[in-house]
Amino acid sequence: MARESFDKEIQFLRMLALAGGAYNRKQFAQWLGISVHTFDKTLRYMKDIMNTASKKLPEEQGKAFEEALQLNYYESADPLLLFLFRAKSVRESESHRLSLIMTLLQNQSLTAMELIDACSADIPSDMPLPDEKTIRSDLKYLEEVGVIRKAPGNRPYRYSIHNDLITQLTDDELMDLYDFVDVMANTQVPSVQGYLMRDNLKSALGQRGFGAGHMDPFLYKYHYHSRILDEAHLYTVFHAIKQRRKLRFLYLSPKKQKGYASKNTNPLFERETEGIVETVLPMRVVYDHQYGRWYLIGYNARQGVMKFRMEGLTQIEEGDVVPEAEFIQKLRNVEEKMQFSWVTDTGKLVKVRARFYNPTGSPANFVRDRVLLQGQWGSITEEDEESFVYEISVNGMSELKPWLRSFGSSCEVLEPIQLRREFIAEWKEINGYYEPVREDL
């Protein structure tokens, strides 16, 4: 399916995950910038993908898609936010053909010509029959990603499934591997590939007779649904950085009221979009742990260093390759401007001092441990039994501020005075929210 439609479905899922059933069809369509008819068509298509990916029974196919948002409280991101990646990774005909090839190679080694005959016999009548060039291209792709391997010997080469990692492990070793992948996928970024690997290992354990109870030793509550959806663009951006290619995209600022813009080809329905078409040379990708957001840092000849929230990128296209010397020069410029960025800020350098108070009656000083873990290049300059002073120089205070605020009463901002006054005003406002509504309350 077209890349544009993938953008629409990403925003569709984002809106469902964040708002649930809070909006009616008209409001939902208006936010996405599409018609109610297109909304209904997209919803039907998403239901079909959901039913296919999760293997729903026929009698359940009429279930409202919104009910799928009632995720198990302890389930990380499966299946709502991952089924889109599974369904979108390849075209339907290609997906069927690759699955068929892997199935045929499970228990025997076959040549390309033998695979052509076998595939031609099993391909559905409504799909095109594969030719030799297509099969050899599929075999090359599957070999590159490590799914199959070429058997030693002379031509014609024989291919077999490459699953030694699974077959040569004992039950205990396979379970340990599953537990490790489960933990890493839920705690590290990026994580989509880890979730997909976890699914494959879960399937292998199921074939050995392990039930669901054996595969849930760790329980998670997933918070940042947008993080998973933004990974759809991540590998495209990484590839462009590696190849030193420019990227052209339509950017829809998260501050706007629109989350999607269709690429209209019919002049009768053409209208101006609220997005901005940008062409940048991608330099870096930054992840904000505080809010679970991905950022693209790029360079534009007109505006210099530019920052974009990954969730606002749509209709991404790769452009021209830039010379290596030019790329290195611009990368150094970006790194110099972001040397003291807490996340992505490139504002004026400012020194921040804050006093942190140690927890009373606790055997572990979790406040100090957290500051040392998350405080980046900042340092502790003063310390006594009750508190310690933390100092850091950063490009602007806006990105550091939420981190300091998250410590609550355990943190007191000392400098700069402007930031201290802002915190005083915020805490007074919060205190006002908790004023009693009755004198005798």
C-alpha positions as CSV (number, residue, x, y, z in Angstrom):
1,M,0.0,0.0,0.0
2,A,1.1,3.5,-0.6
3,R,3.3,5.3,1.9
4,E,0.7,8.0,2.3
5,S,-1.8,5.5,3.5
6,F,0.7,4.2,6.1
7,D,1.0,7.7,7.4
8,K,-2.8,8.0,7.7
9,E,-3.0,4.7,9.6
10,I,-0.2,5.7,12.0
11,Q,-2.1,8.8,12.9
12,F,-5.3,6.8,13.0
13,L,-3.8,4.5,15.6
14,R,-2.2,7.3,17.5
15,M,-5.6,9.1,17.9
16,L,-7.3,5.8,19.0
17,A,-4.6,5.0,21.5
18,L,-4.5,8.5,23.1
19,A,-8.2,9.4,22.9
20,G,-10.0,6.0,22.8
21,G,-13.7,6.6,22.3
22,A,-13.7,10.2,23.3
23,Y,-14.5,11.5,19.8
24,N,-17.3,10.7,17.4
25,R,-16.8,9.9,13.7
26,K,-17.1,13.4,12.5
27,Q,-14.7,14.8,15.1
28,F,-12.2,12.1,14.5
29,A,-12.3,12.6,10.7
30,Q,-12.0,16.4,11.2
31,W,-8.9,16.0,13.3
32,L,-7.3,13.7,10.7
33,G,-8.3,16.1,7.9
34,I,-10.2,13.4,6.0
35,S,-13.9,12.9,5.1
36,V,-16.2,10.7,7.2
37,H,-16.4,8.3,4.3
38,T,-12.6,8.0,4.2
39,F,-12.7,7.5,8.0
40,D,-15.2,4.6,7.6
41,K,-13.2,3.0,4.8
42,T,-10.0,3.2,6.9
43,L,-11.7,1.8,9.9
44,R,-13.0,-1.2,7.9
45,Y,-9.5,-1.8,6.5
46,M,-7.9,-1.6,9.9
47,K,-10.5,-4.2,11.2
48,D,-9.5,-6.5,8.4
49,I,-5.8,-6.2,9.2
50,M,-6.6,-6.7,12.9
51,N,-8.6,-9.8,12.3
52,T,-6.0,-11.2,10.0
53,A,-3.0,-10.4,12.2
54,S,-4.6,-11.7,15.4
55,K,-6.4,-14.6,13.7
56,K,-9.8,-13.7,15.0
57,L,-12.7,-16.2,14.7
58,P,-15.3,-15.4,12.0
59,E,-18.0,-14.7,14.7
60,E,-15.7,-12.1,16.2
61,Q,-15.1,-10.2,13.0
62,G,-17.9,-7.8,13.6
63,K,-16.5,-6.6,16.9
64,A,-15.9,-2.9,17.1
65,F,-12.3,-1.9,16.4
66,E,-12.3,0.5,19.4
67,E,-12.8,-2.5,21.7
68,A,-9.3,-3.7,20.7
69,L,-8.0,-0.6,22.5
70,Q,-9.1,-2.2,25.8
71,L,-5.5,-3.6,26.1
72,N,-4.6,-6.0,28.9
73,Y,-3.2,-3.6,31.6
74,Y,0.0,-5.6,31.8
75,E,0.5,-6.2,28.0
76,S,3.2,-3.9,26.6
77,A,2.1,-3.0,23.0
78,D,0.7,-6.2,21.6
79,P,-1.2,-6.5,19.3
80,L,-2.7,-3.1,18.6
81,L,0.5,-1.1,17.9
82,L,2.5,-4.0,16.3
83,F,0.1,-5.6,13.9
84,L,0.4,-2.6,11.6
85,F,4.2,-3.3,11.2
86,R,3.5,-6.9,10.5
87,A,0.8,-6.1,7.9
88,K,2.7,-3.3,6.3
89,S,6.2,-4.8,6.0
90,V,5.6,-6.4,2.6
91,R,2.9,-6.4,-0.1
92,E,0.2,-9.1,0.2
93,S,1.5,-11.1,-2.8
94,E,5.1,-10.9,-1.5
95,S,4.1,-11.8,2.0
96,H,2.2,-14.9,0.8
97,R,5.2,-15.9,-1.4
98,L,7.8,-15.5,1.2
99,S,5.7,-17.4,3.8
100,L,5.3,-20.2,1.2
101,I,9.0,-20.3,0.5
102,M,9.9,-20.6,4.2
103,T,7.3,-23.3,4.7
104,L,8.6,-25.4,1.8
105,L,12.2,-25.1,3.2
106,Q,11.2,-26.1,6.7
107,N,11.9,-29.8,6.3
108,Q,13.9,-30.1,3.0
109,S,16.5,-28.3,0.9
110,L,15.3,-27.1,-2.5
111,T,16.8,-25.4,-5.5
112,A,15.3,-22.2,-7.0
113,M,13.7,-24.1,-9.9
114,E,12.1,-26.6,-7.5
115,L,10.8,-23.7,-5.5
116,I,9.3,-22.1,-8.6
117,D,7.3,-25.3,-9.4
118,A,6.2,-25.6,-5.8
119,C,5.1,-22.0,-5.5
120,S,3.3,-22.0,-8.8
121,A,1.2,-24.9,-7.6
122,D,0.2,-23.3,-4.3
123,I,-0.1,-19.6,-5.2
124,P,-3.8,-18.5,-5.1
125,S,-5.4,-17.9,-8.5
126,D,-6.0,-14.2,-7.9
127,M,-2.2,-13.6,-7.4
128,P,0.4,-13.4,-10.1
129,L,2.6,-16.5,-10.7
130,P,6.3,-16.0,-9.7
131,D,9.0,-16.1,-12.3
132,E,12.6,-17.2,-11.9
133,K,13.9,-13.7,-11.4
134,T,11.3,-13.0,-8.6
135,I,12.1,-16.3,-6.8
136,R,15.9,-15.7,-6.9
137,S,15.3,-12.1,-5.6
138,D,13.3,-13.5,-2.7
139,L,15.9,-16.1,-2.0
140,K,18.7,-13.4,-2.0
141,Y,16.6,-11.2,0.4
142,L,15.8,-14.1,2.8
143,E,19.5,-15.1,2.8
144,E,20.6,-11.6,3.5
145,V,18.3,-11.3,6.6
146,G,19.4,-14.7,7.9
147,V,16.1,-16.6,7.4
148,I,17.5,-19.2,5.0
149,R,21.0,-20.3,4.1
150,K,22.7,-21.7,1.0
151,A,23.9,-25.3,1.3
152,P,27.5,-25.9,0.5
153,G,28.1,-27.5,-3.0
154,N,28.1,-26.8,-6.7
155,R,25.3,-25.3,-8.8
156,P,22.3,-25.5,-8.7
157,Y,22.5,-24.2,-5.2
158,R,20.1,-25.7,-2.6
159,Y,18.5,-23.6,0.1
160,S,17.3,-24.6,3.6
161,I,15.7,-22.8,6.5
162,H,18.2,-21.2,8.9
163,N,16.8,-21.9,12.4
164,D,19.7,-23.4,14.2
165,L,19.3,-20.8,16.9
166,I,16.0,-22.3,17.8
167,T,16.5,-26.0,17.1
168,Q,19.9,-26.3,18.8
169,L,18.8,-24.7,22.1
170,T,17.4,-26.8,24.9
171,D,14.0,-25.9,26.4
172,D,15.7,-24.0,29.3
173,E,18.0,-22.1,27.0
174,L,15.1,-21.2,24.7
175,M,13.1,-20.0,27.7
176,D,16.0,-17.9,28.9
177,L,16.4,-16.3,25.5
178,Y,12.7,-15.5,25.4
179,D,12.9,-13.9,28.8
180,F,15.9,-11.8,27.8
181,V,14.3,-10.6,24.6
182,D,11.1,-9.8,26.5
183,V,12.9,-7.7,29.0
184,M,15.0,-5.8,26.5
185,A,12.1,-5.1,24.1
186,N,10.1,-3.6,27.0
187,T,12.9,-1.5,28.4
188,Q,15.2,-0.5,25.5
189,V,14.7,1.6,22.4
190,P,14.1,1.1,19.6
191,S,12.0,-2.0,20.4
192,V,9.7,-3.0,17.4
193,Q,12.3,-5.5,16.1
194,G,12.5,-6.9,19.7
195,Y,8.8,-7.4,19.9
196,L,8.7,-9.2,16.6
197,M,11.5,-11.5,17.7
198,R,9.7,-12.1,20.9
199,D,6.7,-13.2,18.9
200,N,8.8,-15.7,16.9
201,L,10.3,-17.1,20.1
202,K,6.9,-17.4,21.7
203,S,5.7,-19.4,18.6
204,A,8.8,-21.7,19.0
205,L,8.0,-22.3,22.6
206,G,4.4,-23.0,21.8
207,Q,5.5,-25.7,19.3
208,R,7.4,-27.3,22.2
209,G,4.3,-27.5,24.3
210,F,4.9,-24.5,26.6
211,G,1.7,-22.7,27.5
212,A,1.0,-19.0,28.0
213,G,1.7,-19.3,31.7
214,H,5.3,-20.2,31.1
215,M,5.9,-17.1,28.9
216,D,4.7,-14.3,31.2
217,P,7.3,-14.1,34.0
218,F,7.5,-10.3,33.6
219,L,4.5,-8.0,33.5
220,Y,4.7,-4.5,32.1
221,K,2.5,-1.4,31.8
222,Y,3.2,0.3,28.6
223,H,2.9,4.1,28.6
224,Y,4.3,5.6,25.4
225,H,2.2,4.2,22.5
226,S,3.4,7.0,20.2
227,R,7.0,5.8,20.6
228,I,6.2,2.5,18.9
229,L,4.3,4.2,16.0
230,D,7.2,6.7,15.4
231,E,9.5,3.7,14.8
232,A,7.8,3.3,11.5
233,H,10.0,6.2,10.2
234,L,13.1,5.4,12.3
235,Y,14.8,3.0,9.9
236,T,14.0,5.1,6.9
237,V,15.8,8.0,8.6
238,F,18.7,5.8,9.7
239,H,19.2,4.6,6.1
240,A,19.2,8.2,4.8
241,I,21.8,9.2,7.4
242,K,24.0,6.2,6.5
243,Q,23.7,6.9,2.8
244,R,24.1,10.7,3.4
245,R,20.8,11.3,1.5
246,K,18.5,14.3,1.9
247,L,15.0,13.7,3.0
248,R,11.9,15.5,1.7
249,F,8.7,15.3,3.8
250,L,5.5,17.0,4.7
251,Y,5.8,18.2,8.3
252,L,2.7,18.5,10.4
253,S,3.6,20.3,13.7
254,P,2.1,18.5,16.8
255,K,1.0,22.0,17.9
256,K,-1.5,22.1,15.0
257,Q,-5.0,20.7,15.1
258,K,-4.3,18.3,12.1
259,G,-2.5,15.0,12.3
260,Y,-2.7,14.0,8.7
261,A,-2.8,15.5,5.2
262,S,-3.8,13.5,2.2
263,K,-1.8,13.7,-1.0
264,N,-4.6,14.7,-3.4
265,T,-4.2,13.8,-7.1
266,N,-7.6,14.9,-8.3
267,P,-7.5,18.7,-9.0
268,L,-11.2,19.0,-8.1
269,F,-10.4,18.0,-4.5
270,E,-7.1,19.7,-4.2
271,R,-6.8,22.0,-1.2
272,E,-4.0,23.7,0.8
273,T,-2.6,21.6,3.6
274,E,-1.6,23.0,7.0
275,G,1.7,21.1,6.8
276,I,5.0,22.5,5.5
277,V,7.1,20.7,2.9
278,E,10.7,20.5,4.1
279,T,13.9,19.2,2.6
280,V,16.7,18.5,5.1
281,L,19.9,16.5,5.4
282,P,19.3,14.2,8.4
283,M,22.1,14.3,10.9
284,R,21.0,12.6,14.1
285,V,18.0,10.9,15.8
286,V,17.4,11.8,19.5
287,Y,15.1,10.0,21.9
288,D,13.5,11.9,24.8
289,H,13.0,9.4,27.7
290,Q,11.0,11.9,29.7
291,Y,8.1,11.9,27.2
292,G,8.8,8.9,25.0
293,R,9.4,11.0,21.8
294,W,11.7,10.7,18.9
295,Y,13.3,13.7,17.2
296,L,14.9,14.2,13.9
297,I,17.8,16.6,13.8
298,G,18.6,17.9,10.3
299,Y,20.4,20.6,8.4
300,N,18.8,23.0,5.9
301,A,20.8,25.4,3.8
302,R,18.3,28.2,4.4
303,Q,17.6,27.7,8.1
304,G,20.6,25.8,9.4
305,V,20.0,23.2,12.2
306,M,16.4,22.1,12.3
307,K,14.5,19.9,14.8
308,F,11.4,17.9,14.0
309,R,9.1,15.6,16.2
310,M,9.1,12.3,14.5
311,E,5.3,12.0,14.8
312,G,4.9,15.0,12.5
313,L,6.7,13.4,9.6
314,T,4.6,12.3,6.7
315,Q,5.1,11.4,3.0
316,I,8.9,10.8,3.5
317,E,11.0,10.6,0.3
318,E,14.7,10.1,-0.1
319,G,16.6,12.7,-2.1
320,D,20.1,13.5,-3.5
321,V,23.3,12.2,-1.9
322,V,25.6,14.8,-0.5
323,P,29.5,14.5,-0.6
324,E,31.1,12.9,2.4
325,A,33.2,16.0,3.2
326,E,30.1,18.2,3.2
327,F,28.2,15.8,5.4
328,I,31.0,15.6,8.0
329,Q,31.3,19.4,8.1
330,K,27.5,19.8,8.7
331,L,27.5,17.0,11.3
332,R,30.3,18.8,13.2
333,N,28.2,22.0,13.1
334,V,25.2,20.1,14.6
335,E,27.3,18.4,17.3
336,E,28.8,21.8,18.3
337,K,25.4,23.4,18.6
338,M,24.0,20.4,20.5
339,Q,27.0,19.8,22.8
340,F,25.1,21.0,25.9
341,S,21.5,20.1,24.8
342,W,19.5,18.3,27.5
343,V,17.5,16.8,24.6
344,T,17.5,18.9,21.4
345,D,17.5,22.5,22.6
346,T,20.1,24.8,20.9
347,G,19.4,27.9,22.9
348,K,21.7,30.1,25.0
349,L,24.0,28.3,27.4
350,V,22.9,28.7,31.0
351,K,24.2,27.3,34.3
352,V,21.6,25.6,36.5
353,R,22.1,24.9,40.2
354,A,19.7,22.9,42.3
355,R,19.7,21.5,45.8
356,F,18.4,17.9,46.2
357,Y,17.3,16.7,49.6
358,N,18.1,13.2,50.7
359,P,15.2,10.9,51.7
360,T,14.8,10.6,55.4
361,G,14.5,7.1,57.0
362,S,15.4,5.3,53.9
363,P,18.4,2.8,53.7
364,A,19.0,3.8,50.1
365,N,19.5,7.3,48.8
366,F,17.3,6.9,45.7
367,V,17.3,10.7,45.0
368,R,21.1,10.8,44.7
369,D,21.1,7.6,42.7
370,R,18.6,8.9,40.2
371,V,20.5,12.2,39.8
372,L,23.7,10.4,39.1
373,L,22.0,8.1,36.7
374,Q,20.0,10.6,34.7
375,G,21.9,13.9,35.3
376,Q,24.0,13.5,32.1
377,W,27.2,15.6,32.3
378,G,26.1,17.5,35.4
379,S,28.0,17.1,38.6
380,I,27.5,17.2,42.4
381,T,29.5,20.1,43.8
382,E,28.4,20.2,47.5
383,E,27.2,17.5,49.7
384,D,26.2,17.0,53.4
385,E,24.0,14.5,55.3
386,E,20.8,16.3,54.4
387,S,21.3,17.4,50.9
388,F,23.6,17.9,47.9
389,V,23.9,20.6,45.2
390,Y,23.8,19.6,41.5
391,E,25.2,21.8,38.8
392,I,24.9,21.6,35.0
393,S,25.3,23.9,32.0
394,V,22.7,23.4,29.3
395,N,21.4,25.0,26.1
396,G,18.2,26.6,27.5
397,M,16.1,25.6,30.5
398,S,12.9,24.4,28.9
399,E,13.9,20.7,28.5
400,L,15.7,20.4,31.9
401,K,12.7,21.9,33.7
402,P,10.4,18.8,33.6
403,W,13.2,16.6,34.9
404,L,13.8,18.9,37.9
405,R,10.0,19.2,38.5
406,S,9.6,15.5,38.6
407,F,11.6,15.4,41.9
408,G,8.8,17.4,43.6
409,S,9.7,18.6,47.1
410,S,13.1,16.8,47.0
411,C,14.4,19.5,44.6
412,E,15.0,23.2,45.1
413,V,16.2,25.3,42.2
414,L,18.9,27.8,43.3
415,E,20.0,29.4,40.0
416,P,19.2,31.0,37.7
417,I,16.8,33.3,39.5
418,Q,14.4,33.3,36.6
419,L,14.0,29.5,36.7
420,R,13.6,29.7,40.5
421,R,10.7,32.2,40.2
422,E,9.0,30.1,37.6
423,F,9.1,27.1,39.9
424,I,7.7,29.2,42.8
425,A,4.8,30.4,40.6
426,E,4.0,26.9,39.5
427,W,4.0,25.4,43.0
428,K,1.8,28.2,44.2
429,E,-0.6,27.5,41.3
430,I,-0.7,23.8,42.2
431,N,-1.2,24.6,45.8
432,G,-4.2,26.7,44.8
433,Y,-5.8,23.7,43.1
434,Y,-5.9,21.9,46.5
435,E,-7.4,24.7,48.5
436,P,-10.4,23.3,50.5
437,V,-13.8,24.0,48.9
438,R,-15.4,24.2,52.4
439,E,-14.0,25.6,55.6
440,D,-14.9,22.5,57.5
441,L,-13.5,20.0,54.9
